Amino acid sequence: MEATGLLDPFPLWTILPLTVVLALLSVELGYRLARYRLQREQLENESPLGGMVGSTLGLLAFMLAFTFGLAGSRFEDRRQVLLSEANAIGTTYLRAAMIPEPMRTESRNLLREYVDVRLEGVQQPGKLQQALARSEELHNQLWSQAVAATERERSPMTSIYVQSLNEVIDLHATRLMALRSRVPAVIWIVLYLLGFLAMVLMGYQSGLAHTRRSLAAVALIFGFSLVLYLIADIDRPGKGALQVSQQSMIDLRNSMK
């Protein structure tokens, strides 16, 4: 139900410590490189280097903000699609009262099961594919009931019900697309390459200035790693700590009962 992201092979809880370790190693690499050049009497002016470090960190901050905004907008899209789907299912359930029996009762029963299946797929990730397959089966059954109701009685009320049911089926595809929309792999690669370059330059500047492993650099590394972790969390639907609330679907299920 979701596409595979570049960082998906790594458990989410490992991304923060791994990023911190990689950044610290990058700073250490830059520091040792600067000390090596000084030992070889290859003197270098520190002033231009400070501007380059600042520019690289600014570019990294811009990329972090851009990627965070991208992941956040897709998170909001998933939330809006869920709300729209809950509203569409509720409207279809109410309009099912307008079609003749026995399609009325059977359609309402199927819609109640459909809501349960949707919640099960989110609350139990191990049953996601099973819930997806069952959702498509319920689409076919609901549509068969709508066709039977239309053949039994062609009326404006039946047409309104069919229109609502069609919206439910369309929103299923829209929700799948929203879940599969992930931060592109090339953006992750650029982020980590920029982070590596910025940390190496920081270490290099520290080596030239004879300042050994500043606490400010450690704080900057942790902040950079934390933002990357949050982006990765938002970018994993159904797995991270930041997830779209299912309360609208739960309220719908309670109202159906």
Backbone torsions as a table, in degrees:
resi	resn	phi	psi	omega
1	MET	NA	-11.8	179.1
2	GLU	-134.7	152.9	178.9
3	ALA	-81.3	161.8	179.8
4	THR	-89.8	128.7	178.4
5	GLY	-93.3	168.6	-176.8
6	LEU	-63.4	-36.6	-176.6
7	LEU	-93.6	2.5	-177.4
8	ASP	-60.7	-30.8	176.9
9	PRO	-61.5	-19.5	179.6
10	PHE	-96.9	129.6	173.6
11	PRO	-55.8	145.5	-173.5
12	LEU	-59.2	-37.4	-176.3
13	TRP	-69.4	-16.8	-179.6
14	THR	-86.8	-14.5	-173.0
15	ILE	-66.6	-42.3	-179.2
16	LEU	-63.4	-54.2	-179.8
17	PRO	-63.9	-36.5	179.1
18	LEU	-64.5	-40.7	179.2
19	THR	-66.4	-40.7	177.8
20	VAL	-61.7	-45.2	-179.3
21	VAL	-63.4	-44.7	179.5
22	LEU	-61.8	-40.2	179.9
23	ALA	-67.1	-41.6	178.5
24	LEU	-63.6	-40.2	177.6
25	LEU	-65.1	-35.5	178.6
26	SER	-65.8	-43.4	177.4
27	VAL	-62.0	-42.8	179.3
28	GLU	-63.4	-38.5	177.6
29	LEU	-61.7	-46.1	178.6
30	GLY	-63.4	-39.5	179.8
31	TYR	-63.5	-46.7	-178.9
32	ARG	-66.2	-34.7	177.5
33	LEU	-64.1	-41.4	178.8
34	ALA	-65.7	-42.3	178.7
35	ARG	-63.9	-37.4	178.5
36	TYR	-63.6	-43.4	-179.7
37	ARG	-66.3	-36.2	178.8
38	LEU	-68.0	-37.9	178.4
39	GLN	-66.1	-29.0	178.3
40	ARG	-86.2	6.5	179.4
41	GLU	62.1	34.1	174.9
42	GLN	-97.8	81.1	-175.4
43	LEU	-68.7	146.3	-177.9
44	GLU	-142.2	138.6	179.6
45	ASN	-73.0	128.0	-176.2
46	GLU	-78.5	-23.8	-173.3
47	SER	-61.4	-52.8	178.7
48	PRO	-61.6	-30.9	-178.8
49	LEU	-64.9	-35.9	178.5
50	GLY	-61.2	-40.0	177.3
51	GLY	-65.5	-39.3	179.2
52	MET	-66.7	-39.4	177.7
53	VAL	-63.3	-45.3	179.1
54	GLY	-61.9	-40.8	179.7
55	SER	-65.6	-40.8	-179.8
56	THR	-67.1	-40.9	177.3
57	LEU	-65.8	-36.7	176.6
58	GLY	-64.5	-41.4	177.2
59	LEU	-64.4	-39.7	176.9
60	LEU	-63.0	-42.5	178.4
61	ALA	-62.7	-39.2	178.2
62	PHE	-62.9	-45.0	180.0
63	MET	-64.9	-38.2	176.9
64	LEU	-63.2	-44.4	179.4
65	ALA	-64.4	-42.0	179.3
66	PHE	-62.9	-45.5	-177.7
67	THR	-69.1	-39.5	177.7
68	PHE	-63.1	-41.2	177.1
69	GLY	-64.4	-38.6	178.6
70	LEU	-63.8	-47.8	179.4
71	ALA	-65.5	-38.6	179.7
72	GLY	-65.6	-38.7	179.2
73	SER	-66.2	-35.9	178.3
74	ARG	-73.0	-32.5	173.0
75	PHE	-62.1	-44.1	178.5
76	GLU	-65.9	-36.2	176.5
77	ASP	-61.1	-42.6	178.8
78	ARG	-63.2	-37.9	179.1
79	ARG	-66.3	-43.6	-179.7
80	GLN	-66.6	-39.2	179.3
81	VAL	-65.3	-39.6	178.2
82	LEU	-62.6	-44.1	178.9
83	LEU	-63.9	-42.7	178.7
84	SER	-63.5	-39.4	-180.0
85	GLU	-66.8	-41.9	178.3
86	ALA	-62.6	-41.8	178.3
87	ASN	-64.9	-40.7	-179.4
88	ALA	-66.5	-40.6	178.8
89	ILE	-65.7	-41.4	178.6
90	GLY	-62.9	-41.2	178.3
91	THR	-65.2	-42.1	178.7
92	THR	-63.2	-39.3	179.1
93	TYR	-62.7	-42.1	178.7
94	LEU	-68.2	-41.2	-178.5
95	ARG	-73.0	-17.2	176.4
96	ALA	-63.2	-20.8	178.0
97	ALA	-68.0	-13.3	-177.4
98	MET	-89.3	-12.8	-178.1
99	ILE	-92.6	157.4	-175.1
100	PRO	-71.1	160.6	172.7
101	GLU	-77.0	152.7	2.8
102	PRO	-87.2	2.0	-177.9
103	MET	-62.7	-31.0	-179.6
104	ARG	-59.9	-55.4	-178.0
105	THR	-65.3	-43.0	-178.5
106	GLU	-65.0	-39.8	179.6
107	SER	-65.9	-41.6	178.9
108	ARG	-65.2	-39.5	176.8
109	ASN	-62.9	-41.3	178.8
110	LEU	-65.9	-37.4	178.8
111	LEU	-67.9	-37.1	175.6
112	ARG	-63.6	-42.9	177.4
113	GLU	-65.2	-35.8	-179.9
114	TYR	-61.2	-43.1	178.0
115	VAL	-63.6	-42.4	178.1
116	ASP	-61.0	-41.0	180.0
117	VAL	-65.8	-40.4	179.6
118	ARG	-63.3	-42.0	178.8
119	LEU	-68.7	-38.7	-179.3
120	GLU	-62.4	-39.6	-179.1
121	GLY	-63.9	-29.7	179.9
122	VAL	-86.7	-42.9	-175.7
123	GLN	-76.3	-23.6	178.0
124	GLN	-126.8	85.5	-175.8
125	PRO	-55.4	-26.9	179.9
126	GLY	-66.7	-20.1	-179.8
127	LYS	-105.1	20.4	-174.5
128	LEU	-62.8	-50.3	-178.2
129	GLN	-65.5	-37.5	176.9
130	GLN	-63.9	-41.6	178.7
131	ALA	-65.9	-37.1	178.1
132	LEU	-64.1	-44.4	179.1
133	ALA	-63.9	-41.1	179.2
134	ARG	-66.7	-34.9	177.1
135	SER	-60.5	-42.4	-179.8
136	GLU	-68.6	-34.9	175.3
137	GLU	-64.0	-41.2	179.0
138	LEU	-66.3	-33.5	174.9
139	HIS	-57.7	-46.9	-178.7
140	ASN	-64.5	-40.7	-179.9
141	GLN	-67.5	-41.8	178.4
142	LEU	-64.4	-39.8	179.5
143	TRP	-67.6	-36.1	176.6
144	SER	-62.6	-40.4	177.1
145	GLN	-65.3	-38.0	178.5
146	ALA	-66.1	-40.3	177.3
147	VAL	-63.4	-42.7	179.2
148	ALA	-63.8	-39.4	179.1
149	ALA	-66.9	-37.2	178.9
150	THR	-67.8	-39.2	178.0
151	GLU	-68.5	-32.4	178.8
152	ARG	-72.8	-41.8	-174.3
153	GLU	-150.7	106.4	177.8
154	ARG	-86.9	103.0	-177.1
155	SER	-142.3	162.7	176.7
156	PRO	-58.9	-33.3	-179.2
157	MET	-65.6	-40.8	178.2
158	THR	-66.4	-38.8	178.7
159	SER	-63.7	-38.0	178.0
160	ILE	-64.5	-40.3	178.4
161	TYR	-64.1	-43.8	179.8
162	VAL	-61.7	-39.3	178.7
163	GLN	-62.6	-42.9	178.9
164	SER	-65.4	-41.6	179.4
165	LEU	-64.1	-39.1	178.0
166	ASN	-62.3	-36.6	177.6
167	GLU	-66.2	-38.7	177.6
168	VAL	-60.6	-44.9	-179.3
169	ILE	-66.2	-39.6	178.3
170	ASP	-65.2	-39.2	-179.8
171	LEU	-68.1	-25.8	174.5
172	HIS	-60.8	-46.3	179.0
173	ALA	-66.4	-37.8	178.8
174	THR	-64.6	-39.8	179.4
175	ARG	-67.2	-38.0	176.4
176	LEU	-61.5	-42.4	-179.8
177	MET	-64.2	-39.9	179.8
178	ALA	-65.3	-37.6	179.5
179	LEU	-71.2	-31.2	-178.4
180	ARG	-85.9	-6.6	-179.2
181	SER	-83.1	108.6	-174.4
182	ARG	-120.6	165.9	173.9
183	VAL	-64.7	124.9	-177.4
184	PRO	-58.4	148.0	-178.4
185	ALA	-60.6	-35.5	-177.2
186	VAL	-64.3	-31.3	178.6
187	ILE	-69.3	-41.3	176.3
188	TRP	-61.1	-41.7	-179.3
189	ILE	-63.1	-45.6	180.0
190	VAL	-63.9	-40.5	179.3
191	LEU	-59.6	-48.6	-177.8
192	TYR	-70.4	-34.9	176.5
193	LEU	-66.0	-42.5	177.0
194	LEU	-64.4	-40.7	177.8
195	GLY	-62.0	-43.6	178.2
196	PHE	-61.2	-45.6	-179.1
197	LEU	-63.5	-43.6	-179.0
198	ALA	-64.2	-41.5	-179.4
199	MET	-68.5	-38.5	177.1
200	VAL	-62.4	-43.3	179.0
201	LEU	-65.0	-37.8	176.7
202	MET	-60.9	-47.5	178.6
203	GLY	-63.0	-38.0	179.7
204	TYR	-64.1	-43.4	178.1
205	GLN	-63.9	-39.6	177.9
206	SER	-62.9	-38.8	178.6
207	GLY	-64.4	-39.9	178.5
208	LEU	-68.8	-33.8	-177.9
209	ALA	-87.6	-1.3	-179.9
210	HIS	60.6	34.1	175.0
211	THR	-107.8	119.0	-171.6
212	ARG	-93.2	110.6	167.9
213	ARG	50.1	72.6	-179.4
214	SER	-69.0	144.4	176.3
215	LEU	-65.5	-29.9	177.5
216	ALA	-62.2	-37.7	177.7
217	ALA	-66.0	-38.3	177.9
218	VAL	-64.1	-41.7	178.1
219	ALA	-63.7	-41.3	178.3
220	LEU	-63.6	-41.9	178.8
221	ILE	-62.0	-44.2	-179.5
222	PHE	-64.5	-41.6	178.2
223	GLY	-63.0	-44.3	177.1
224	PHE	-59.8	-44.0	-179.2
225	SER	-67.9	-37.0	-179.3
226	LEU	-65.7	-41.1	178.4
227	VAL	-64.8	-41.5	176.9
228	LEU	-61.6	-39.2	178.0
229	TYR	-63.3	-42.6	179.4
230	LEU	-63.5	-39.7	177.9
231	ILE	-62.9	-44.1	179.0
232	ALA	-64.3	-35.7	178.4
233	ASP	-64.5	-49.9	179.8
234	ILE	-62.5	-31.1	-174.8
235	ASP	-80.6	0.2	180.0
236	ARG	-115.6	87.8	179.5
237	PRO	-62.4	130.9	176.1
238	GLY	84.0	0.0	-175.1
239	LYS	-125.5	-32.2	-174.6
240	GLY	-88.2	-175.5	179.2
241	ALA	-79.7	-28.8	179.6
242	LEU	-93.5	98.3	-176.1
243	GLN	-125.6	154.3	177.6
244	VAL	-68.6	130.1	179.7
245	SER	-67.4	136.2	178.5
246	GLN	-95.5	16.1	-173.0
247	GLN	-62.1	-36.6	179.8
248	SER	-62.9	-38.5	178.0
249	MET	-72.4	-35.2	177.2
250	ILE	-66.2	-42.4	177.4
251	ASP	-62.6	-38.7	178.3
252	LEU	-62.7	-44.7	179.8
253	ARG	-62.2	-40.4	178.1
254	ASN	-65.3	-36.4	179.4
255	SER	-69.8	-31.3	178.3
256	MET	-68.8	-29.9	-179.8
257	LYS	-79.8	NA	NA
